[in-house]
Amino acid sequence: MRNAHLDLSRFVSTFFLILFMYITSVSLTFYNKWMTKKFHFPLTVSMIHFVVVFIIASIIRKVYEAHYKQKRVVLDWSTYIKKCFPTAVSGSLDIGLSNWSIMLSTVSLYTMAKSSTIIFIVGFSLLFGLEKLDRYLCAAVVLIFIGLCLFTLEDQQFSFYGFCMGVAASLMGGVRWTTSELIMQKKSLGLHNPFDAIYHIQPVMAISMVFLAFSMEGPQLATSELFFRASSLKVALSSFLVILVGATLAFLLIVSEYLIVSNMSSITLSIASIFKEICVLTIAAEFGGDKWTMFNFIGLVICMCGISLHIVSKLLKDPAYSVVKSDESALALTSLITEAQSEDEETFN
């Protein structure tokens, strides 16, 4: 009876966490698409997002420390540089290039380009010894590549630069999430809590984006009537408010992604990504005005088949993997909740 209760609790928590990721991810994708039509400064917007996300995480950590009288983890400089820099720099480039890509291309093309992230994740997983090469893995990568090619074939809305930016973002995303998994699931670092991970990673992401943003968008930004040369304070504040809403959505998305990476299996995350992309593409076709051809649709199906093959082969190859990871996930996710409750009871007593 107890096991059944734990299974139900685990299922419910997993369902709502993935649902939360869906809502924030889809909302942020279309919000960014709308915003980039007004603000042609994707790198600067990304930099502001990084700063705002860091500030929110810092405030949450300070509130926690003040309420529970317990210091949160702070890495020493040597460990910080070795462990967090690769994740932070790749994450900065991933998000910056993604915003640039979505400004230059349709939501459908952007989403399909970003779908290639799994290819790079697999590649870096092989490099770091997290995956082993087999025929199913090779077949999955080939299917995804063919699907991407067919999706862009005879696409009248195809943007070469937008697509290249999306693939480059996927490459950086592969580095980002592989290294994120390495540091967040390493207990000795103590970064399993998403707010602690965000606190350590976001500053480097913001700093690395400063040079790109001001070198490529600085002159245009300085003369923009939406920012520094705004006709009134109201216009400038309105622009900042629009960016702040996007930053808040970005924060919620990052928290949900870090929770999944830290506490759940890669199978869960991959399945979630498949249905998230289908949702985005469907909404883009129905309400966003994106046009599809028969080749585009066939490409989508082949690409999704490739991703599904990778997931099924991994599950069949190691069926115990998802069970073990799920048990660890339940314990880790529960610990985030019970940790605060137990400390609150001690403080009260």
Helices and strands as residue ranges (DSSP letters): H 2-38, H 42-68, H 77-104, H 107-115, H 117-127, H 135-152, H 160-184, H 194-222, H 233-263, H 266-287, H 294-317, H 319-348
